[in-house]
Amino acid sequence: MIGTIIGAIIGGLIIGALARLVLPGKQNISVLMTIVLGVLGSLIASWLVYQLGYNNSNGGFKIIPFLVGIVVAAILIVIYGNVAGKRNTSA
């Protein structure tokens, strides 16, 4: 159980960091929020990819869910940046 949680945090950090790298400009979010959005992006992408019929019958590294996770995390980072940015400018 604890290994799964640690794995999700490490995976979220990697996916969130890669998502921030592919986005242009500077994202003004914390490392913790990067991890949270990376984990959410990974979970949403995995669910979506498997709902669309992806099957990793050969085993090994699941590259399709990983790449889709980066895209979904990037989208979540953009959404979060827009929502947090609007909240900060109105204060």
NUSELO-226467 format. One record per residue (C-alpha): residue number from 1; residue in three letters; y, z, x. Coordinates in Angstrom, 1 decimal. Example, Ala and Ser with C-alpha at 12.3 -4.5 7.8 and 13.67 -1.06 7.14 Angstrom:
<rs>
- 1;ALA;-4.5;7.8;12.3
- 2;SER;-1.1;7.1;13.7
</rs>
This chain:
<rs>
- 1;MET;0.0;0.0;0.0
- 2;ILE;2.5;1.0;2.7
- 3;GLY;1.5;-2.1;4.7
- 4;THR;2.3;-4.3;1.8
- 5;ILE;5.7;-2.7;1.4
- 6;ILE;6.5;-3.1;5.1
- 7;GLY;5.3;-6.7;5.0
- 8;ALA;7.5;-7.4;2.1
- 9;ILE;10.5;-5.9;3.9
- 10;ILE;9.8;-7.9;7.1
- 11;GLY;9.2;-11.1;5.1
- 12;GLY;12.3;-10.5;3.1
- 13;LEU;14.3;-10.0;6.2
- 14;ILE;13.0;-13.3;7.7
- 15;ILE;13.4;-15.3;4.6
- 16;GLY;16.9;-13.8;3.9
- 17;ALA;18.0;-14.5;7.4
- 18;LEU;16.8;-18.0;7.4
- 19;ALA;18.5;-18.6;4.0
- 20;ARG;21.8;-17.3;5.4
- 21;LEU;21.3;-19.7;8.4
- 22;VAL;21.0;-22.8;6.2
- 23;LEU;24.1;-21.9;4.2
- 24;PRO;27.4;-23.2;5.5
- 25;GLY;30.1;-20.7;6.3
- 26;LYS;30.0;-17.0;6.6
- 27;GLN;28.3;-14.8;3.9
- 28;ASN;29.9;-11.4;3.6
- 29;ILE;26.8;-9.4;2.6
- 30;SER;25.0;-6.6;4.3
- 31;VAL;21.6;-6.6;6.0
- 32;LEU;20.1;-4.5;3.3
- 33;MET;21.3;-7.0;0.6
- 34;THR;19.9;-9.9;2.8
- 35;ILE;16.5;-8.1;2.8
- 36;VAL;16.7;-7.5;-1.0
- 37;LEU;17.6;-11.1;-1.8
- 38;GLY;15.0;-12.4;0.7
- 39;VAL;12.3;-10.3;-1.0
- 40;LEU;13.4;-11.5;-4.5
- 41;GLY;13.6;-15.1;-3.3
- 42;SER;10.1;-14.8;-1.9
- 43;LEU;8.7;-13.3;-5.1
- 44;ILE;10.4;-15.8;-7.4
- 45;ALA;9.4;-18.7;-5.2
- 46;SER;5.8;-17.6;-4.9
- 47;TRP;5.5;-17.2;-8.7
- 48;LEU;7.2;-20.5;-9.3
- 49;VAL;5.1;-22.5;-6.8
- 50;TYR;1.8;-21.0;-8.1
- 51;GLN;2.9;-21.7;-11.7
- 52;LEU;3.4;-25.3;-10.7
- 53;GLY;-0.2;-25.5;-9.5
- 54;TYR;0.0;-24.9;-5.7
- 55;ASN;-3.4;-24.0;-4.3
- 56;ASN;-3.9;-23.0;-0.6
- 57;SER;-7.6;-23.6;-0.6
- 58;ASN;-7.7;-24.2;3.2
- 59;GLY;-6.3;-20.8;4.0
- 60;GLY;-3.8;-20.2;6.7
- 61;PHE;-0.1;-19.8;6.5
- 62;LYS;1.3;-20.7;3.1
- 63;ILE;4.2;-22.9;4.2
- 64;ILE;5.2;-24.3;0.7
- 65;PRO;5.9;-20.9;-0.8
- 66;PHE;7.7;-19.9;2.4
- 67;LEU;10.0;-22.9;2.3
- 68;VAL;10.7;-22.6;-1.4
- 69;GLY;11.4;-18.9;-0.8
- 70;ILE;14.1;-19.8;1.7
- 71;VAL;15.7;-22.1;-0.9
- 72;VAL;15.5;-19.6;-3.7
- 73;ALA;16.9;-16.8;-1.4
- 74;ALA;19.8;-19.1;-0.4
- 75;ILE;20.6;-19.7;-4.1
- 76;LEU;20.5;-16.0;-4.7
- 77;ILE;22.8;-15.4;-1.8
- 78;VAL;25.3;-17.9;-3.1
- 79;ILE;25.2;-16.4;-6.6
- 80;TYR;25.5;-12.9;-5.2
- 81;GLY;28.4;-14.0;-2.9
- 82;ASN;30.2;-15.5;-5.9
- 83;VAL;29.7;-12.5;-8.1
- 84;ALA;30.6;-10.0;-5.4
- 85;GLY;33.6;-12.1;-4.3
- 86;LYS;35.0;-12.2;-7.8
- 87;ARG;34.6;-8.5;-8.2
- 88;ASN;36.4;-7.8;-4.9
- 89;THR;39.4;-10.1;-5.7
- 90;SER;40.1;-8.5;-9.1
- 91;ALA;40.2;-5.0;-7.7
</rs>
